[in-house]
Structure formats: C-alpha cells, structure tokens
Amino acid sequence: MRIEDLNYFLAVAETGHVGRASVNLGQSQPALSKGIQRLESELQLQLFERTATGMALTTPGQAFYQRARHVRASLDNAIREANDLHLGRVGLVRVGVAPTYSELFFGSACAALLQQRPAARVKVTIGLNDQLLAALQFGDLDLAISALSSNDGPEFVQQPLFRDDLQVVAREGHPLLLAPRLNFADLANASWILPGPAVAARRSIEARFAEHDLPPPNVVVESNSSIISLTSVVRSTDLLTVMATSLLSKPVGANLVPLGLAEAVWPRTIGITTRRGAYLSPLAERLLELLRREVPGAAPV
C-alpha cells in the first residue's frame, strides 16, 4: 500500500469531494482518483459511493477510515520522532485544555516552557472533554488536560493531578438557598444552564437525576463551551448550573453559592491524558513535568 494513496483516501473522506481534496493536497484530481482505485483494488473493497454532491464512504469505507486515521497518526508520530532525534530540534507540542484550567494552571506552565525553550511552539486547543478526547484519539493532540473518567478507554493513559469536584451553584439569595430542608427532588423543579448532552458533566448530572427517579433537568440555556463564560446569566436569574470547586474562590465564582447538598456534588479528578503508545517529544515530556509542578492548591489525589 502506498502512503500517498492512504493520504488521498483520507483527504477525500474528510472533504467528501475529490476536487476539494485535490486542492487541499496540491495534487490533480486524476491522481487522487487513480490512488483511490489502487487502494480499493488492493483491499478488494469499495470505499466510496459517488453521489450528486461528491463522494460518500461506504460502510466498509467508514470502518477503514477510522483505522486509517490511526495508522496515519502513528506514522506521523514516527516521522516526528525521527526528525527530533536526527535534527535535534525542539518541535511542536499540541495541547488540549478544558476551559476551566486554561488560566488556572496551564497558562503558567506554558509560560515556563517558553522561557526554558524559546524556540518551542505550542498549539493549544480549548475545548470540553468530548472534543479533546476525540482529537487525542485521532492523533491531533499530544496531550489533554481535563477531568478524568473511568470510561475513557484502554487507548488512553491517564495521569491524575488533583481533585476538583463539580457542584451545583446558584446566585446569592436564590430561593433554594432559603429552603429549610432542601432535598435533591427540589432540583427537578428548577431551570438550568448546562453544557450539551455529549459532555461528561451533563451525562453525570442526568444520571444522578435518573438515580432519584426524576426526569432530566429542565435545561433552558445550553452551551457548547464552558459554563464559566455564562456565569453572569446565573447571577442575574434563578437558573442553576454546575461549577468546579476551584473556581468558587475566583472572580468568575463571585456571588455564586453551592447548594450545600451532598447529592449535588460530583467528585472529579483532573489530570493529563495521552494516547497509549503515542510518541511524546522531549518538549511534550518537559511540559508534563511543568504541569505537575503547577498543580493549583486544590485537594490532592
């Protein structure tokens, strides 16, 4: 199998169009078409179906695409490692960071890295768990900093750093804070601002509601990013949300109060996730060391 044919296949699969893929790769459309034909002949599989709008993966093509991305990522890792060893160059480190922790402790570790390695380049992706783990799985990130999960799968290696529980918060003076005997069922009558259903925190909250035989929370504001960018809404309304304990003492947590209900707390460990068997450059290894030093004053693991 030719490497260029694999690259042609991935480009067409990702764009859904031979023309757009040829522009992205700087190759002619006939070259891409011939490369895909060679690949299909070698595999004895039809990878694409031609449609009115372009190229659509067949069912076998979709399965091959998932595997091929891993193969391409592993090959890229091998090339990066060889270049680092041969040229002795510092290179690039690609980091995914949950929004809560970009300023809390990643920023200082990144600044320390650049002071020590002035030629280094750092590519930072800010996103929620689902986005970061998907990028890590496909080799688009070297490491991710976020909440760890027992369901992340055997393809990942996790390094715990500190505990930072998630808890339900409300504005000061919220009616629930004045309730003489608050219980979890009272939360079912409230309205919420939460991240999307694919995010681990949202799934944990809905699971807790289900454990109490309650319907899912009434989400009136849903965000595809961190709730910390919308705390002004919580301060101005009776909406409930969830927040990391470490943020309650920060400016973003001003005038927000945890409910003080044990069942409305979700224990979490924040840590670093890497892909098992993936190459980590000396630069990435150094960043890992600095991140461990910059762990905030939260409860240790």
N, C-alpha and C positions, 0 to 999 in steps of 0.2 A: 504493500500500500504506500502510495506517495504522500509525503507530508503536505504538498501543495493541494492534492485532491481533498485531503481532510479539511484543509483551510477553506477551500472553495465550498465544500458541503456546509461547513459551519456558517460561513458568510451568507449563503443563500437561505439556510434555515432561519437565521436570525433576522434577515430582512424580508423574507418571503418573496423575493424578486431577484431574478438573475441580473437585471440591469442595475439595480441599486447595489447589489453585491459587487458587481464588476467595478463600479465607480469607487466603492469603499476600498477595494483591494488594488485598484490601479491595473486591472487585467481586462482583457477583452471578453465579451460575452461568449464567443465561441470557445475560448479557453476554459471558462468555467463550465460550460455545458459538456465539453468533452471530458473534463475532470470528473464531473458527477457521473457521467456514463461509465467511465472506467471503474469508479468506486462501486456503482451498482452491479457492474459485471463481475467484479472480484467478490463481492458479498453475495451475489445471486439474489439480490433483494431490490424491490422498487422502493426508493427512499422518498420520492416526491410524486405528487399528482399535480399536473398542470391545471390551473383554474383560470377563470376570466380575469382575475386580479393578480395572478402571479403563480407562485409555487407553494403548495401546501404539503407538509410532511404526512406520509402515510403512517399507519400505526407502527410498523417496524421501523420506519424512519424516525419517529418520535423516540422510540427506545434507543436507537443508535445515537441519536443526538445527545441524549443525557450521558451516555457512556463516552461519546467522542469529546464532549466538553471536559470531562475529567482527564482523558488522555492528553488533550491539548494543554490543559493546565499543568499536568505533570511534566510534559515536555518543556513547557516554558520555565518551570522550576529548574529543570536540569540545565537548561541553557543559561539561566541567571547564575546558577551555582558555578558553572564552568567559567563564565565571564568574570565573576567575582574572584575566583581562585587564580585565573590566568592574568587578569589585568590589575588585580589588587584594588579595584575601585570600590567606593563606598556604596553607590547604587541608590535604589529607591525602596522605601518601606511603605506599604499600603495598610492603613489602619481604619477600622470601622469603630465608631464610638456612639453609644447611646447618648441622646441629648443631655440627659441629667449629668453625665460625667465628663462632658467635653471641657467644661470650665472647672469642675470640682477638683479634678486631679490630673486629667490628661494634659491640659494646657501647660502646666509646669513641667511635666516630664518631657513634653515635646520641645519646650524651650531649652531645657537642659541638654537634650540630644543635639540640637542645632549649635549650641555653644561648644560642645565637645567635638562635633563632626560638622564643621562649617560647609563642607561640600555635599552634605546629605540632602536628599529630597524626601519630603513626606507628603503622601497623598491621603487626605482624611475624608472619610465618608461619614456623615452624621445621619443616623437612622435608628429605627426601632429594631427589636430583636429579630423579627421575621425577615426584614430586609437584609440585615447584617449577616445572619446565618446563611441565607441563600447566596449572598455574594461570596462568603467564605467557602461554601461548599463548591462553588463553580470556579474557585481559584482567583477571584477578582480582588480578594483581600488576603493579607498575610496574617492578620490577627484581628479579633473583635473584642471590644470592652463593653460588657453588658451584664445583665442578670443571667446567672447560670441556671440550667434546667436539667433535670434527670432524663428528659425526653429528647435531648439534642442529638442522640445517636452515636454509634461507635466510630463514625468517621471523624469525630472531633476529640480534641484533648482540651480539658478544662483545668485552669489554674485559679483556685479561689483566692480572693484578696481580702474582702471584708464583708460584713453583714450590713445590709441596708434594707430594713423591712419596708413594705408598702402598706400604707394605711389610709382609711377613709378620712377625708378632711372636709370641713365646711367653714363658711365665713364666721367671724365672731358674731355672737348674738343669734345664730341660726336657731330656729325653733327646736330642732332635735337636741341641741345642747342644753336646752332648758327642761327637757323631759325628765320627770322624777325617776322613772325606771325605764331607761332605753333598752330595747332589745333588737335583735337582728331583723325581726319581721317589720319593724318600723321603717327600715331602709327600702322596703318594697314600695312604700307609698311616696318615696322621694323621686325627684328627677335628677338626671346625672349628666355629666360631661366626661366622656371616656374615649380612649383610643379605639381604633377599628377592631372588628371581631377576630382578625388574624393575629393580633398582638397577644403575647403570652399573658400580660397583666389582665386584659379583658377576659380571656378564657378562664383565668383563675377566679375572677370575680363572679362570672356566670356560674362556674362550678359550685362556688360557695352558696349562691342563691338556690341552686338545684338541691344541694345537700339539705337545705332547710325547707324543701318542697315549696319554693317560691318561684314565681315567674322571673325571667331575666330582668335586670334593672331597666327602668324606663330612660333610655338614652335620648336626650333631646339635642345634644351637641356632640358630634363625633368628629374626631381629629385623626388625620393620617400621620401626625407628628406627636411630639411630646406634649403633654398637658401643661407643662410649665410655661408654654407660650400663651396660654389662655387663662392664667390664674386671675387676671383682672375680671373675667366673667364670673368666676366663682365668688370673688369678693363682693360683687355687685348684685348677686342673685341668691336664691336658695338652692342652687344646684350643688350636688355633692360630687366629689371626684376622689381620686387616689393620688397619693404623693409619697415619694421616698422620704424616709425619716430624716436623712441627712439634709434635705432641703428645707425642713421646717424652721431651722435656725438661720437660714439665709434670707436675703432680701426678697427672693421670689416667694418665700413662705410667709411673709408678713401678713398679719391679720387672718391667717388661716389656722384652724384649730382641729386637732384629731378628735374623733368622737369618743375615744376612751373606751371603746368596746372591743374586748379581746377577739371576738369573732370577726371583727372588721379589720384585722391585721393579717398580712400575708408575709411570712418570713421569706427573705430573699438573700442570696449570696451573690455579690458582684465579683466578677473575675474576668480572666482573659481566656478566650477560646481560639485555638488554632486548629488547622486541619491535620489529622493524623498522617504522618509520613511526608508532609509537605516540607520543602526546603525553606529554612529561615536563614536569611543572610546574617552576617555579623552585625549589621546595622539593626536589624529587627531584634536580634538577641540583646543588643545593648539597650534598646528601647524597653524591652521586657524587664530588664534589671532596674531601669529608672522608674518604671511604673510601680514596681514593688516598693520602691523607696518612697513614692509619693502617695501611698495609701492614706486617705483622709482619716481624721480622728473619729472613725466610726467603730462599732463593735467588731473586734477581730473575729476571724473564722476559727 
